[in-house]
């Protein structure tokens, strides 16, 4: 047996007993309990999250910080008829457990288990797609307006957004529209002074200092109700009084409230770990007309001391001892490094040689290993918060004035900055190096996080160079090449996880842009790969030659753009059978580029394309997903040996 940190509940390794939580199969069961028992529900819910995540890793700190809020929301609102829209979904583990998935939660993020983030495809309690930050206000506003247009009186819509997500541009667009569109939306700002790494920027400091009084809001609410009853307060007068009240409060507090400046009623901040207080306030404000925002102060990792003390480290976790907080070590001896760590260490090495190099990342300092540059050159490293579009355009501005930005963004999040890449970097041929981490199938985080679209999306953009290394040494060579003068905008994509070699720290050298390499010659089939998946193809080729007697050539394309036309002409002239292999969407990706080249030059080989099919691939381990998509060694081998 073991005890959870700061917990009085004894847990057996197999199945702990919770006196209240086990009675809750859905929120209707929760609402049967008296308010006085909800503190115990919160305690048991937090213990259950700690127990489950210690054995089945996932996102951790955020869900511990929203336990009281989650219980209060489902207690006050008639879910699923009332709608709760979670932003990102890192914080929604308690929501899953309370909405009929307590028994299934042990399968969270596992292949064929429950999804890593809330999804309407999984539960009627999950109202919208989660995974990327800052979309909750816009989505919830649409739902609130739809409820009004459909005459659904009394229906409540709640957006839950964190302080880190509030820095995203889409959140501000949603706030601006909410201020001018008739709606009764409730926005809950979960302010824990964190995103993944520490929140940054002016919004962080503003939220830390924002104050208002409960007595003020109670007096204001009672006065408005009294004036409505005697006919003195219509909609136009109400707006005028709101503006007057906001002005007077700003003068009295010597502080402007950005939300009330947008005519969005503001309440708070209140203690986000006092479940009874949250319930009281929600009951008081839920039926108020017009948009409103409730500001909660919470602590990321609440109830688990190691996570409270180092919330960035405990944002997501591997297996750990729930009694001590000690991570259960993986057997990493003599294993190759992660690509992200090779990137981080190589960037520091390059920055020491080239004083023009600066690093930019949107709230992914540790995840991208940009923190390595921050440690050595803090004045040349910029974490811009959850703002991918800004990260790209900011990088463009730096490059325009002579610096050499390395902008590291996860591939799936780069989708949010598509126009910025085109308009603010590629159009002006600015020398920004985009390092797309987590490219390809990422595993347990699932469809919102797979970096499967970047090659197909970026390939049509003029002036871009797009490359992918087959191994860690090639990554170093490409990074060195990209920062040389005259290279222009340069995209380097690489996967999550480890490479193939421990001997990766080799001298860097320039790679001619647009030049691939022939790894081995052959006569029957030409295999063209791009990126680290070429290593799986090499194994499949070796097996097919050994077991089927085939002669197979293997070409590492390296550059999706510009293509190595000399190499492709050689392939088109010599081979009638071509197999392309890529860790990206098949439609529009590298295989499509090869097909286009062959058609444009009147070559007529039979081309089989191996890559991610035209679906949003589910979550699971990378091995499971590569097998599912026919992209593992076995799948490549089968394609090589069909009809041969």
N, C-alpha and C positions, 0 to 999 in steps of 0.2 A: 504494500500500500504506500501511497504518498500523499502529501498535502500540497495543495496549491498555495503559492505565495500569497499572503494577505487573505487567505481563505480559511474558514473554519470547517469546511465540508470535507470529509474524508472520502477519497476516491479510490475505488478498486481499479486495477489496470483494465479490466474488461468493461464494466458497466456501472458507473456511479449511480447513486440514488438521489433524486432531487424531489423534495416533498411537494413543491408547487409546480416546478417546470414540467414534470411528467404529467400533470393534469391539463396542460395547455397544448392542444392539438391544432388550434387556430386562434386568431385574435378574439373571436367570440367567447372562448373559454377564459381568456385573459380578462375580459371585461366583466366577468362574473365575480371576480375577486374584489374585496374591499381595498380602497387605496392604501390602507395601513399595511397590507401584505406585499405591496409592490417593491419595497426595498429588498425583501427576501427574494422576490422574483429576479430582480436585477443582479443580486449576488449569485444566484444559481445560474443565471444566464451567462454571466461573466466567467464563472468557473467552467461552464460547459465549453465555452469558446476556447479558453486556455487549454483545457484537456484535449479537445479535438485537434487544435492546431499544433500542439506539441507533438502529436503523433502523425498528423497529416498536414504538412506545412502549407502555408498560404499567407495572405495578407493578414496582419495581426493587430498592430497598434490602433489603427483607425476604428476597428470594430469594438475594441475595448472602450474606446473613448465615447462611443455613442450608445452604450447600453441603456442608460436612463432615458435618453431621447427616444430611442426605439420603442421602449415599453410605453412611454407616455403617448407617443403618436398612435400606436395601435389601441391604446386604452381610451383615448379621447375621440378618435375618428372611427367611423363605421367602415373600416376597410373590409372587403375590397371595393365597396361601393364608393367610398371616398378614396381619393387617389393620392398616393405618396410617390413622388418622383425623386429617386436618389441620384446624386451627382457622382460619377465615377463608379461607385459601388464597392470600393474598398471597405467601407464602413458598414456593410449590410449583412454581416454574418448573423447578428442577433435577429435581424428582420427575417432571414431565412429560417432560423430555428423556430421562431414564433408563428410562422405561416405554413405549418404542415410539413416541414422538412427536417425536423429534429432527428429522426432516425436516419434519414438519408444523408445528413450532414457529414457523416464519416467518409462519404464518397466525394466530398467537395473537391473539384479540380481534377479528379481522376477520370481516366478514359471511361466513357459511358456513365459517369457519375453526374452529380448535379453541377451546374455551371459555375464558373468562377465569379461571375458578376450577375446581378439581377437581369432577368430576361423575360419578356412577356410570353416567350415560347415555352417557358418552364412553369410559370405560375401566374394566376390571375392577380396575385398581389404585387407582381413585378410589372409596373405600368409602362416602362419605357426602356429603351436600350441604354445600358451603362457600359463604361469602359474608358471612354475619353472624357476629360474634364470639361466643365463649364457649360454643359448643355441643358441642365435641369430647369433653369428659369425659363428659357425659351420654350422648351417642351411643355412644361407645366402651364405656362401662359396660354399656349394653344389649347390645352385640355380645358382650362378654366373658361376660355371664350367659347369653346365648343359646347360646354355644359350650359352656358347662358343661351346660346343660339338654339339649343335643343329644348329649352324650357325646363331643365333639370334643377328645379329650385331646391336649395338646401344641400346641394352637392359641394363638397369641399375638395380643393386641390392644393397640395402642399409640395413645395420644392425644397429639398434639403441640400444645401451646398456648403462646402468648406471654405475657409478663408483663403487657402491656396487656389482653389478653383475660381474664387471670386476675382482673382487677378486676370483671368482669361478674358479676351476681348468679347467672346460670345456672351459671357455673363453680363457685361455692360450693355450690349445690344439688347438683351432680354429685359434688363432693368429699364432702359430707356423706353422701350415699347410698352412695358407694363405701366409706366407712368402716364401714358397717353391713351391707352385702350381701356374701355370699361371692363373691369374684372374684379373678382374678389379673391385673388390669389394670395396665399400665405407663403412667404419665403422664410425658411429657417436657416440662419447663418450659423454653422457649427464652427466656432472660432477656437482652434487649438494652437494657433501660432505656428502651424506646420503645413507643408504640402506633402512632399516626401522627404526632401531635405527641408531645412528651415525656410519658412515663407520669406520672401524678399520683397522689397519695394515699398512705396508710399502707402499702399492699402494696408500692409501689415501694421505700420506704425499708427495709421488712422484708427484701425479697429482696436488696437490696444488702449487707446486713449478715449474712445467714444463712451460717453456716459449719458444717462437720463434717469429719472426717478420714477419709481412705481406709483408714488402718490400723485405725481403730475399726470401720468397717463390715466389713472383712475378718475381724477377730477375732470379731466378732459372728456373722458368717455361718458361719465354721468351727466355732464353739462350738455353734451351733444344729444343724448337720448331725451333729456328734458325739453330741449328746444324743438326737437322733432315732434314730440307729443303735442305741443301747443301750437305747432304750425309755423314756427319762426325759422326753421332751418330746412331750406330746399337744397338741391344739389349744387347750384351755383354759389349760394351763400356758404355751403359747407366747404367748397374749394377755397373761397376767399378766407374763411376762418382758419383753415389749415395753413394757408400761406402766412397769415398774420401770426398764428401760434408758433409756426416754425421760426419766423423772424424774431419774435420775442424770446423764444427759448435760446436761439443762437446768441442773442445779445446777453442774456442772463448767464449762459454757460461759457461765453467767450469762445464759442466753437460752432462751426457750421456742420450740420448733419447732412452728409451727402445723400442719404436715402430720402430724408424728408425734403431735401432740396429738389428731389425728383417727384414730390408729392406721393411718396410711399411711406405710410405710417410706420414709425420705428418704435420698437419695444425692446428694452434691455439696456445693458447686458445683464443676464441672469446666470445663476450657477447651473451649468449643464449637467451636474451630477446630483441635483436635488430633484428626484422624480416627482415628489408631491408638488413642489413649486412649479415645475414645468407643466404639470397637469392643470394646476390652478390658472396659470397664465393662458394656456391654450384654450381652456374653457371660456375665459373672459374675452378673448379676441377672435375666436374662430368664426363667429357670425357677423363680425364687423364688415361693413361694406367697403369696397375699394381695396387696392393692393396694400399689403402690410408685411413687415419684416420683423421677425423675432431673433434677437441676437443672443446666442448662448456662448459662454466660456466653458470649454471642456479641456481635458488633459488627455493627449494621445497616449495610449497604453495604460489607461487608468485601471488600477487594481492589480497590476503586475509590475512590481518594483523595477526590475531591469528595463522593461519597456518604457516606464515613466522617466527613468534616468537617461535613456538613450533612444528616443523615439524614432530617429532616422534609421538606426541599426535594426530596430524591431518593426519597421514598416512592413516588411515581409520576412519570413523566417524559414530556416531549415528546421529539422527536428531538434527538440530541446527537452531538457529536464524541467518539468513544471514546478518542481520543488525549489531548485537552485537557480534556474534560468540559464544553466550551462548548456551551450549548444552541443549536440551530439555530433562529434567530428565525423566527417566523411573520410574515407581512405583516399587521400589526395597525394600520397607519396609518389613521386616520380611521374605525376600526371602532367600533361601539357597545360599551359596557362589558358585562361579565358581570353577570347579575342579582345574583350573590352579592356583587360589589363595590359595586353600588348599595345593596344591603342594608347592608353594613358601613359605608359612608360616611354613609348616612342615619341609621343607628343612633347614630353618634358625634354627628351634628348634633342629633338629638333628645335624647341624653343631656346635652348641654351646656345644653339648654333645660329639661330635666326631671330634677332631681336624684334622683328616685325610680327612674329606669330603671336596671336591672341586666341583664347579659347572661349567659346560661348555655348551654353546649354540651357534649355528650359526646364529647370527644377530636377535635373538628373545628374547632379554632380557625382554622387557615389555610383549610381547605376551605370553611368557611362565611363567611369574612372577619370572624369575630368577633375576630380578632387586631387589627383596626383599633381596636376599643373597648378591647382590652387595652393597646394602646400609649398611649392617652390616659387611661383610667380603670382601671388594673390592679386597684384595690381594689373595683371594681364589676363585674368580669368573672370568671366562674367556669368553668373547664374541669374537669368532674367525672369525666373518664375514660370508658371504654367502659361506660356505665351509663345507658342511655336512660330506663328506668323511674325511676331515682333522679333524673335530670335533671328529669323532669316533676314528681315529687312535691316535690323540693327547690324548684322554682319555685313550686309551690303554697304551700309554707311561707313563702317570701319574700313572696308576694302577700298571704297571710293577715295578715301583719304590716305591711302598708301600702306595700310596694315594688311596682314595676311591672316584672316580669320579661319580657324577650324571650328565649325559649328556641328556639334554632336547632338543628334536627335534620333530617338528610336524610329525605325522605319514606319511603323503604323501611325506614329504621331506626326511624321512629316507630311502625311496626307492633308493635314490641316493647314499647311503652309504652301499649297500648290501654286496659288496665284502669286505669292510673294517670291517664290523661286523664279517664276517666269518674268514678272514685271520689274522686280527690284534687284535681281542678280543676273539672270541669263541675258536679258535684253541689253544690258550695259556691259556684258562680258566681264563682270567683276570677279576677281580671283578669290572666291569663297570656296573652301573645301568643306563639303557636306559629308560627314561621317555618319552613315546610317547604321546604327547598332540594331540588334534584334531583327535583322533581315531574314525573311523566310519563315518557316514554321517554328514558333517559339515554344510551343508546348502547352503547359497547364493553364496559362492565362487565356487561351482560347481565341475565338474569332475576332474579337475587337483588338487583339494585340499581335496577331500574325502579321509579319511584314511581307505580305505576299504581292502587293500591288505596285511597289516602287519602280521596278524596271519597266513594266508596261506603261505606267503613268508618266515617267520622266523621259522615256525614250524619244517621244516626238518633239521635245523642247529644243529649239535651236541653241547652239553655242555650248551645250553641256557636254562634258566628258563623263562617262559612266563606266565604272570598273568594279570588279569584285575579285579579291585575292583567293587563291586556292588554299593558302596556308598562312601561318603567322609571319614567315619571312617575306612572303609576297605582300602582306599588309604593310610591313615596314617599307618595302620598296615603293609601294604606291603612295604612301604618305610622304615620303621623301620627294617623289616625283611631283606630287600635286602642289607642293609649296615652292617649286622652282619658278623663276620669272617667266611670264608669258603663257602660263597654262590655262588661265581663265577659270570659270566655274567648274568644279571637279567633284564628282560624287563617288564615294567609296562605300560599298555596302558589305557588311559582314554579319555573321549570325550570332545568336546567343550561344553561350557555352564554350567548350574547350576546343582548342585546335588539335594538331596531330603531332607536334614535336616539342621536346623540351629544349632542344638546341636552336632556339629561335632568335636569340640576341646576336645576330650577325650584322656585319657592316651593311649599311644601306646603299643602294645604287639606283640610278635612274632607269626607269623602264620606258622605252619609246612608246609614246601615246598611240593607241590603236594597233599595237602589235601583240598577237597571241603567241603561243608556243606549241610545238608538236611534242607531246610527251612520249609517244611511241608510234612506230609505223605499223601498217597492216594492209591487207589486200581486200578483205571482204566487206567490212563495214567501217564507216567513220563515225566515231562518237565525239560530239562537240559538247563540252561542258563549260559552265562559268561558275566560279566561286567554289567554296569548300565541298559542295556536293560532288565535285569531281573526284574526291577521294573515295567516295562510295562507288562511283562509276569505275574507278581503277580496279577495285576489288571484284566487281561484277565482270569486267573485261577479262581479268586473269582467270576467273572461274570458267567463263564461257570458252576461252581458248583451251583451257585444260580439259574440260569435260566434253566439249563439242567439236574440238579441233578447228575452231574458227581463227581467222587472222584479222585482228581488229586494231585499227588506228585510233589513237586518242589525242584530241586537240583541246588545249585549254584556251578558250577564247579571250579570257582576261577582260577585254573591253567590249561592252555592249554598244558603246558609242565613243569614238568612231569604230566601225568594224574593221577587222583585219581583212581587207579585200583580197590581198595576195594569197592569204591562207585559204580563204573561202573559194577563190578561183581554183586553187589546187584541189580542194575537196570536190568541187563541182565537176571538174574534169576527170577525176580518177574514180569516183565512187557512185554506185547506183543505189546504195543503201546508206542512209544517214540517220543516226539517233541523236537527238539533242536532249540534254539533261540540265535542268535549272531548278533552284529552290525559290520559285516564284510562280505567279499565275501563268498558265500556258497561253491564254489568249492575250496576244499583244506583247509577249515577252521575248526572250532570246530566241526560242524556237521559231517564233513568228518572224523575227528579223532574218533568220537564216532562210526561211521559206521565201520571203520577199526578195532576198538577194538572188536566190536560185532562179526565181521566176523572171526577175529583171534581166538576167543574163542568159536566159534560154537554156538553163540546165534543168534536167527533168529527173532527178533522183527520187526515190521513195523516202520520205522523211517521216520519222516517228518522233513525236515530241513527248518527253517525260517532264512533268511539272505539276503544279497544283491545279486541280480541275476547277471548273467554273462554279464553285460553291464556296460558302463561308465554312471553312473547315472547323470542326468541333475542337474541344479541348482534350488533352491527354498528354502522356509523355511524348517527347519527340520521336522515340522509337515507334510507338504505336501510330503516331500520325504519319510518319514517313511510310510505314507499311500500308496504312489505310489509303494513301494517295498513290501507291505503287512507285514510290521514290526511294525505297531502301535498296540495299544490295540485291535482295531477292527480286524486287519489282523490275529493276534495271536488267538483271540477268534474264528474266522472262522475255522482255522486249528484244534483247539481243539475240535470243535463240529461237524466236518465233520464225517459222519458215526457213530455218537454217539448220 
